[in-house]
Amino acid sequence: MFLARVTGSVVATPKVASMTGHKLLTVDPLRVDPRDRNRLVSTGRTFVVVDAVGAGQGELVLIVQGSSARMAPELEKLPVDATIIGIVDTVNVENQTIFSARNAE
C-alpha cells in the first residue's frame, strides 16, 4: 500500500466492456520526506488508478497495487493494477501528525 494525492481524472470512452462505469483517476504517490519527516513529498511518478471509494481531486488516498487491487468484490475480475481503497483522515509518523484531512488546504 502507499499514499498518494489525487491529481486528475482519465476518460477512456473506448475500453474493455468490464471497465465501463469505473472511475479512473491520476494520482501522485507520496512518501515521508527523508530530510524533514514532518511532511509528505512527491515521488515524482504518476499512476492511473481505479477509484473504489469516491475520492476527489486533491484528496490524500490509500492505494493498493497488483493482485490486491482486485480484492474489492466489484473489481475482482477486472484488468486493474492499482486501486484507491481509502481516503486518508490522518498520517502519523514518529508520534507526530504530519497530515490531517481536517487541516488540509
C-alpha positions, 0 to 999 in steps of 0.5 A, a space after each residue: 500500500 502507499 499514499 498518494 494525492 489525487 491529481 486528475 481524472 482519465 476518460 477512456 470512452 473506448 475500453 474493455 466492456 468490464 471497465 465501463 462505469 469505473 472511475 479512473 483517476 491520476 494520482 501522485 504517490 507520496 512518501 515521508 520526506 527523508 530530510 524533514 519527516 514532518 511532511 509528505 513529498 512527491 515521488 515524482 511518478 504518476 499512476 492511473 488508478 481505479 477509484 473504489 471509494 469516491 475520492 476527489 481531486 486533491 484528496 490524500 488516498 490509500 492505494 493498493 497495487 497488483 493482485 490486491 487491487 482486485 480484492 474489492 468484490 466489484 473489481 475482482 475480475 477486472 484488468 486493474 493494477 492499482 486501486 484507491 481503497 481509502 481516503 486518508 483522515 490522518 498520517 502519523 509518523 514518529 508520534 507526530 501528525 504530519 497530515 490531517 484531512 481536517 487541516 488540509 488546504 
